[in-house]
Amino acid sequence: MKRVFLTLSMIMAMGIAAWAQSPVEVEITDNEDSVQLEMISPAQPVQESAREVKEREKRLREFNDDVAYAKASNSIRRGYFVFVADYIQVGHAGYRHYDINPNSNFILVQDDDGIIQFAFNTGNPGLNGLGGWTGKGKVRNKHVKFKDDGEVFVQYRLVGRNVDTSVHITLSPSSNQAVARVGDMTFYGKILPYRDSDHR
């Protein structure tokens, strides 16, 4: 079974206590709880018109979006997921950091355990040695709401030795795209199923 090791690191720019953390290494296993989605590419029918090709590709995108949404929403329902950031905005209208590594900018929930981590690759080693900050703690007061239109809202508080902050996540309908607010920072990315072997 293929195994991928993901190094997790993060920094939080808000008024909370901060102690140095070591980078976290977790193991992702390709099983039913942790699946990498792949685009389905069926053989192209013969003598398709340009319009038929466009319609087929649109249906294919919609199908894959629905599969991604089903996996993301189910992982939220079960309480084992990772929010992988594509970019992060600091402040309500602040600077957006696009040149980030998704493997080191994430929000992880494993039942009652959680991690928040980010690194902006500024050259400064940061508190965790990876240019950022890592906050580990317990997930408290978690509330999940599934709306009729498909949106999913997750709210909880992450409390630990070096973190005490609220997390608000919104999963968009018909995709795994999501937005997360942590203090004065906004994460934009996607939600994937994730189950750490240490929490099984």
N, C-alpha and C positions, 0 to 999 in steps of 0.2 A: 504494500500500500504506500502510495507516494506521500511523503511528508515534507512539509515546507516549514522552515523556521522563520518566524517573523519577529524582528526586534522592535519593541515598542518604546517610544519616548515622547514626553510632552511638557510644555511650559504654560503656566497660567498667569495672565497679567490682570490680576484683581487683588483686592485687599484681603488676602487670606494668608495665613502663616505658611512658610515654605522652607522645607528642609531638603537637603540633597537626597536624591533617590538613585538607585542603581538602575540602568536600563533593564527592561523586563523582556525575557525571552519566553515565548509560548509556542506550543506545537499545534499546527493545524493538520487535521487528518481528513483526507478526501473520503468521507462516508456520507450517509444520508443526512447527517447533522451539519456538514460543512462541505458544500458543493460549489464548485466554480461553474458559473453559468457559461454556456457556449452557444453561439448563434447556430441555429439549424439551417443548413444550406442544402435543400433538396435539389435534385437534378432539374435543370431548366427545361421546361417543355419545349418541344420543337415548334417552330413557326409562331412564336409569340409576337404580338404587336407591341409597340413601345408602351401603349396604354396598359396592356395586360401585364407587362413586366413591372410597371410602376405599381399597379394594384396588388400584384403578388408580393412584391417587396414590402409594401405597406402592411399587408396582412401578416407577413412574417415578423416585421418589427413589433406589431401589436401583440402577436402571440408571445414573443420573447419578453416583452414588457410585462405581460400578464403573469408569465412564469416567474419573473424576477420579483414582482409584487407579492405573489403568493408565498414565495420563500421568505421574503423580508417580513411580511406581516405575521407569518406563522412563527418565525424566530422571535419576534417581539412577544407574541402570545405565550411562547414557552419560556421566555426570559433568558435566552442565550443568543446574543447577537453582537456584532461589531459594526460601528458606524465609521467608515473609512472616509476621511476628508480629502476632497479634491483641491479645495482652497479654503482659506480662513480670512474673515474680516474682523478687524479689531475696531470696536466702537460702532455706533449706529451708522455713521457715514465715514468710517475711517478707512485706513489703508488695507487693501486686500493682498494677501500673500498667495500668489499662484504657484511659485516655484518651490512647492513643498513635496516631501516624500510621503505618499499615502501610508506607507508601512510604519511611519513614525508620527503620524498625526491621526488620532482615532479616539473613539469613545467605546469602551468595552463594557458589556454587562454579562455577568455569568451568575444568574440567579440573584443571590444577595451580595455578591462581590462585584466591584467595579473599578475601572481604571479610566482616567482621562489623561491624554498625553498629546503634546505638540512640540514641534521644533521648526524654527524658521531658517535654519542653515545660514546664520549670519556670520559664522566664524568664531563666535563666542561658544565655548564648550557648554555653558549653562550648568544648571544644578544636577543634571543627570549625565553629563559628559557627552551628550549628543546635540547640544545646542538648544536645549529646551528644559522642560519640566515634566515630571511624572507624578500624578496624584493617585494614590491607591486607597480604597476604603470600602465601606459597606453601603449598599444601596438601601436607602430608607424612604418610607412613605411613597412607594411607587404607585402611580395611577396610570392605567392604560385605557384609552377610549377609542373605539372603532365607530366612525361616522358612517351614515348611510351612503355618502358619496364616495367612500373608499379611503378617505384620509384617516390616518392613525396617529393619535397623540400619545406621547409617553412623557411623563413627568416624574422626577424623583430627586432625592437629595443624596449626594455622595459625601459621606462623612468618614474621615480617617485622621491619622496623626498629622498629616500635612495638607489636608483638604477638607473644606466644609462649604459646599456650594450646590445650587440648584441646577438641574439639567432639564431642558425642554426640547423634545425631539418631535418633528412632524414628518411623517412618511407620506409622500404624494400618492394619489390614486394611480393605479395601473402602471407602476414602475417601482424600482427600489431606490429612487432618488429621494433624498431627505435633507432637512435643514435642522440644525441643533444650535440652541443658544446655551452658552455657559458663561455666566457673568456678563461682561461686556464684549464677549467674543461670539461670533456666529460661524459655525462650521457648515460647509456645503459639501455634500458627498452622497454616498450610498450606503444602504444597510445590507449586510450579508449575514447568512447563518454562520455561527461560530460557537464551537463547544470546546473549551480547554479541557484537556484530559485530567488536569488536577481538580476539576470541579464536577466530574462525572459521578 
